[in-house]
């Protein structure tokens, strides 16, 4: 056996590193992902049907075919808002909080 084979075998036999220090950040990331997944499923669908029935057909007295079109636009805008919020939260999740302490 040459040296490279021995080192690869030793590396494979080594125990897996502990990730307990990052466990709270992993749980936080999972909660954030699940929250935005829930929003991504429920918000556009709910806004589609609510805006179609109550806003476009109820308040504005639009025809059924027109209300489908405008309710779809509302749902697509909701998807974009949820995606933008997710990107904003994910971008700022790992950054340290900005304190008002003394800066040297």
N, C-alpha and C positions, 0 to 999 in steps of 0.2 A: 504494500500500500504506500502510496506517496503521501506527501504532507498535505496536499489540498484535499485528498479524500478523508484523511484523519480529521482535519479541522471541520469539514462539512458534517462528518458523523458526530463529532463532539457538539457542534452547534445544534444538530437535530435532537440530541439527547438532553440538552439543557432544558430546564423547566421554563414554561411560558412566563413572561414578565407579568407582574401584578399591575392591574389597571385600577386599583381601588381609589387612588388619588383623583382620577378623572371620572369616577362614577357619578358624582353629582352633576358634572357638566354634561355627561352623556344622558342622564335622566332629564335634565333641563332641555337639551336639544330634542329629545324624543317627545317631550310634552309640547314643545313649540311646533314640531312637525305635525303631531296629531291634532293640535288646535287648528292649524291652518288647513290641514286636510279636511277637517270637519267643516270649516268655513267655506272651503272650495266646493264642497258637495252641496251644502244646504243653502248658502246665501244666494248664488245665482238662480237656483231652481225656485227658491221661495220668492225672490224678487220678480222672476219671470211671471209666475202665476198671480202674484199679488198685484203687480203693475198692470197685467193684462185685464184682470177682472175688475179691480177697483179704480185704477187711474184711467186707463185708456178706454175701456168699455163703459165703466160706471160714470166717471166724472166727465170725461171728454166726449162721450157718446160716439166713439169710433166704431166702424164696422169690425167684424170678427177678423177678417183678413188683414186689415190695417193694424189691429191691435197685436196680432201675432208678430208682425214685423217690428214694431216699436218695443214690444216686450223683450224680443230677442236682443235688441240693441242694449236695453237695460241690463240684461243678464251678461252680455259680453263685457260691458263696462264694469260690472261687479267682479267678474273674473280678473280683469286687469287690476282693479284696486286691491283685491286679495293678494295677487302675485306681487304687486309693488310693496305692500305691507310686509309680506314674507321676506322679500329681499332686503328690505330696510332692517327688519328685526334680526335676520341672519347676519347681516353685515356688522351690526353693532353688538352682537351677542358676545363676541370674544374680546372686545376692547375694554380696557379698564375704565371704571367710572371717573368722570372728571370732578375733582374735588375743589373746594374753595380754599384749600389750605395755602400755606406760605410757599412760594416758589423762589428758590435761590438761583 
